[in-house]
Amino acid sequence: MDGRQVDTESKIAELESVLAHGDAHALYDASGRAALALEFRGVDEMIGLAPVALEQIERMRNLTVAALERAAQLGHLQAGVDLANRIYFSRMSERATEAFEWAKRAESIPRALYLLGLFTYAGFGCEKDVTESLRYHRMAAEAGEADAMFELYVFYVKGVGVSVDKAAAVSWCRVRQKQVARGRWPTSVASMRPAMGSNRIRPWPCLGTIGLLPLAVVVPRPHSG
């Protein structure tokens, strides 16, 4: 039997088991492993491999989401953040209030602060408040969330809720650039969890919000030393 098929069946069995009697951490970990497997299955055809049975992939995808949601319900903060992330970037507006609540519960997590910045800017599950959005983005960026650093670039370069300050804009890009140079990729790239096996790897979700920062933006190299 194809190794990918075996792996898919194994992931399904694990998810079914943890959903039946797993704790929050077991649910979250199983969900993460399955989400990664789904990302790989999403590119099989691109590299010339025959796809795994679609009904099995769909079952694994549904169980993956169910495990993540159950982990969040059991109090796993990071699961709640990942769920809020998924709701927002999948544009599930009917669940916007839920997404906002998950992120609010986890303000100790930089990604949650970043999401709250997005939510308050867009009025996603809350009142639109550009000043509050800027505050959340600053806190997230200062805590090391790279996607928030990109958004701060847009705030400052376009003067959104703040005076135009190109020096500050470039400064945040340089901080983010240094993070990547040290191997610290943005959360959205490192985890790949937002797509949740949707066959849509979205490496720069931060571009879909306030400023539509172009991928071609040229960021000056930081001075050596």
QUIWOWO-V625813 format. One record per backbone hydrogen bond with DSSP energy under -1.0 kcal/mol. NH is the residue of the N-H (numbers start at 1). CO is the residue of the C=O. Records with the same first field share a line. If there is no record, write none. Layout:
BEGIN
NH=CO, CO
END
This chain:
BEGIN
6=2
7=3
8=4
9=5
10=6
11=7
12=8
13=9
14=10
15=11
16=12
17=13
18=14
19=15
20=16
21=17
22=18
27=23
28=24
29=25
30=26
31=27
32=28
33=29
34=30
35=31
36=32
37=33
38=34
39=35
40=36
41=37
42=38
43=40
44=41
47=43
48=45
49=44
57=53
58=54
59=55
60=56
61=57
62=58
63=59
64=60
65=61
66=62
67=63
68=64
69=65
70=66
71=67
72=68
73=69
74=70
75=72
76=71
80=76
81=77
82=78
83=79
84=80
85=81
86=82
87=83
88=84
89=85
90=86
91=88
92=87
93=91
95=92
96=93
99=95
100=96
101=97
102=98
103=99
104=100
105=101
106=103
109=106
113=109
114=110
115=111
116=112
117=113
118=114
119=115
120=116
121=117
122=118
123=119
124=119
125=123
129=120
133=129
134=130
135=131
136=132
137=133
138=134
139=135
140=136
141=137
142=138
143=139
144=141
145=140
149=145
150=146
151=147
152=148
153=149
154=150
155=151
156=152
157=153
158=154
160=155
165=156
169=165
170=166
171=167
172=168
173=169
174=170
175=171
176=172
177=173
178=174
179=175
180=176
181=177
182=178
183=180
184=179
185=183
189=186
190=186
191=187
207=204
208=205
217=214
END
